[in-house]
């Protein structure tokens, strides 16, 4: 019996070692996945911040153009808006993705009707866009069919 108990003890120890190794590898894989997701989120944040900055720069150029053409009031309004957009881009880049997500969640909790309405409007817009693109494809197929020459069998004439 001592052989059996020693054998069982050895097997249990081996199973515990395997279990510990699996847990360790699972934690490591989860950590790597978390790091990859964090990097991806940071890359997306940076890309969005760059895009928003480009919009602000374009708005500033537009304000300068308006001002040079004598539309000073409109130019100052556009310039102020561009400054706000530029500030948003800086704040966006300064925050971690998790903090940004927390802000979105807080906003959704504070303004549920606005978030629901925006979601509804977005869904409506996407639906209209998809529906129109499907109709455009169908119209294109009909145009191709109507533009094709009609089939007319050759008539063989008999002289006689």
Protein Blocks (a to p, Z undefined) as FASTA:
>chain_A
ZZmmmmmmmmmmmmmmmmmmmmmmmmmmmmmmmmmmmmmmmmmmmmmmmmmmmmmmmmmm
mmmmmmmnopamlmmmmmmmmmmmmmmmmmmmmpcfklmmmmmmmmmmmmmmlmmmmmmm
mmmmmmmmmmmmmmmmmmmmmmmmmmpccdddddddddZZ
